[in-house]
Amino acid sequence: MKQVIITIFILLSFMSQLQAEEMELPALHYVSLVDSEEFYEKLKASPLLAKLDKENIGTPIRLFITYRMENTAGGSAAGFTSAILAGGSLGILPVVTNNDFVLSYEIKVQNEVIASAEYRENFTEATNIHSDKGLYGLDGEALTWAISTTDTFLSDMENNAELKALVEEYDYYFAE
């Protein structure tokens, strides 16, 4: 009985060591439309993307992050109507837009996507036609939301079978 208990403890400690080992991807080149140092640092701080680098253009593995705004059905009608009203009032009334902000993450090896994730959030915005606020890059709520997606992305990638296979292959051929 004593030997069985010792064997169980040894197996449990071995299993906890296996679970404690976190997957770490090989060197990645970071390419992103999200121009935020906080966004980059949050990704780089994770054990999965510890070797992420903006300058490493020679690696065949890349993390591409893009975003786009997609009109919703109601957003198109509201945007058109509010644009007519804003133009008719010579810019006194704001232009109201309602779009889905879609943030896409892609991990590519030799330009072939091996893992991807896409996150979507709806934003309504009222802007003055005479201002250029919001025309260039992300700011405010959209940037805050984009930064909040990094945790979900990292969690999704930890469980990705293709990435696990990539790490195993790199470990087999390029073990340090």
N, C-alpha and C positions, 0 to 999 in steps of 0.2 A: 504494500500500500504506500509506503514511504517513497519507493522508487517511482510509482505512478504519479504522485504529487510533484516530485522533482521534475519528472519529464514534462508534466503539464506546465509548470512554471518556466521551464526552458523554452518550450514551444510558444508560450505567451510572450516572453521577452523577445524571441526571434520575430514573431508577427508584429509586435509593436515597433521594432526596428525597421521592418519593411514598410510599415505605414508611415513612419516618421520621415523616410526618404522621400523628398519631394522631387518631382520631375523638373529638370532644368534643360531648356533648349540650348543648342549650340549657338554660336555667335549669329546675331540677326542684325540686319540693316533696318533702321527705322525710317519710314517714309509716311508722312502724315499731312493732311490738310488742316488738322486741328493745330493751330499755332499757339500752343500753351506749354510753358515749361512745367507747370504743375501737372498737367496731363502726362507728359513724358516721364517725369520723375516718379509718378505713381505707378506707371507700368514697369519702369526699370527697378523699382523697389521690390517687386515680387520675385520669389525664387525662380519661377518659371522663365521670366524674361530678364534675368540678372545680367546676361551678356548682350542686351539690347544696346545699340550704338547708332548715333546719327551719322558718324563719320565712316563707318565700316562698309564701304561700297563694294568691296571685293567678295563678300560672302554670298553664296548662292541662295541663302535664306533671307527673306524679307518680310517685314510686318508692314502692310499697307493699311492706312486708316483714311477713309474718305467719308464725306457726308454730302447729303443732298436734301433739298426741300421738295416735297411732293405736295401738290395741291390736293385738298380734299374736295369732294363734290360741293359741299356747302361753302367751303373756302373760296372756290372759284367764283361762285355767284356773289358772295359777299364782297370779295375783292373787286370785282367788276363794278358792282353797284357803288361801293364806296369810292372807287376811283373816279367815276362819273360825278358823284356828288362833290368830291374834293376838287376836281377840275372846275366844276360849275361855281364853287364858292371861292375860287382863286386861291385855294390852299388853306382856307380857314378850317375846314373840316378835315379830319385825318383819313388816311387810307387804312382800312382794316383788312388784314390778311389772316387766314387760318390755314396753316400748313402742317404736314407731318414732317418732322425732322428725323431723317434716317441716317444712322451712323453705322458704317460697315467696317469690320475688321477682317483682313485676309492675311493668312500666313501662306507665302508662296515659296516653293523651291524650284529654282530654274524657271521661273515665271509660270509655274503650274500651281494652282490653288490646292493646298492639301487640307486646310482648315479655314473655316470662315464663320462669322457670326454677324448678325444684323439686329440692331435695336432701333425702336421707333417710339417717338413721343410727339404728341400734338401740341402746337403752340399757336396762340392767337396774339397778334401784335397790331398796335395802332401807331402809325408813323405819319409825320408831316411830309408832304411831297417836296417841300423846300429844304429838308434836312438830308444829309447823307448818312445819318446814323443807321447802322445795321446793314449797310450795303457791302461791307468788307469784313470777312471773317466772322468768328463767333464772339458773342459777348453775353453778359448777363445770365439769364436763365438757361439758355441753350448750352453755354459753356459749362455751367454748373452741372447740368444734366449729363453732358458728354463725359465729364470727369467721373460722375457717379456710375457710369456703365462699365468702368474698368474692372471693378470687383466682379461683376457678373461675367464679363468676358474671360477673366482669368479663371474663374470657377468652371466655366464651360470648357475651356481649353485643357484644364487639368484632367478632365474625363474624356478627352478626345482620343479615340483609338489610333487615328492616323499620326497624331503627334507623338504618341507613345511609341509607335513603330519607328518613327523617324529618330527619336532619341535612342532607341535600342540599336538601330543601324549605325548611328554615329558612334555610340559606345563600342560597338563591335569593331569598326574600322579605325576609329581615331581615339581609342582609350588613352587617357593620360597617365 
